[in-house]
Amino acid sequence: MHELPPLNALKAFDSVARHESVSHAANELCVTPGAITKQIQHLESFLGAPLFIRRHRQIILNEKGKIFQRAVSKALLEIQTAANSIKGSAQNSTLKIRSYTTFSIRWLIPHAPKFLSANPEISLELTTSLDPVDFARDNIDCAIRLGSGDWPNATSTKLIDNVIVPVCSPEYLKGKKIKQPKDLLTCNLLHIKRRPNDWNLWFSGIGLSVDLIPQGMMCENSEIAYSAAKEGLGIAMAQYFLVRDDIELGKLVRPVMQSHDCGDNTYYLVMPSNSQQNIYSRKFKEWILTEIEGSKDRP
């Protein structure tokens, strides 16, 4: 193959030819006028012929320049079209998932390599948000949401049971005589801003008045509360399947064995109506239902 002209020189030539101005071409390509002039001179030297008629403060194509400009313009357009097509295909292979911070950190991200390994043609874009899902407004393919399974203009599939249990660090229990649930009322309880009713649900479930629940440290989300519990700052109310590994590793312990099943109020995979689902979100649904089935969701 014969040597091709440098691409930068062709881009400079095309810009100068369209604008009939070195300075305008320099602005368009974000370089100096001197750099543009040097690229044009390099191209003309490569071709062995001048391409422009140069006059005072004016530069226009000569006949050879007009012929070459038509070819260059067409070639650059074809390259741009092909590049946009490839970029578009790459973007279309991106699966956009919205989840929660704690669910993402503790379950989705650790398991995601298995999904990507089984589906190498798919890339993931993972975002976190508490906002209600609106597939007509949001640029996402599916979402993992906590609720009762009823979302407008969407289909939902239950992922796992939501069983909550108190947890704390082994060190926090040292010196404390906790033998029954009511003993927790004398402890530092970690509250979660985004899950404000968890302690109420648990205490109500064991027959204790929620009016007795002491105020304690307020944490923005569950992940912060679980981290605070591991550091010995108090007792957190945790979703069992998200802290199971910490319990099995001894990083967290259960000060009492009572738990509370939140019933239908649990995690669901939420997707737009069937007509709007894409092949990648359907693959993700098949995978997550199989993968999460192995996650122990209750003590």
Summary of the structure (lengths in Angstrom):
residues: 299
radius of gyration: 31.2
end to end distance: 69.5
largest distance: 96.2
contacts: 852
relative contact order: 0.13
helix: 47%
strand: 20%
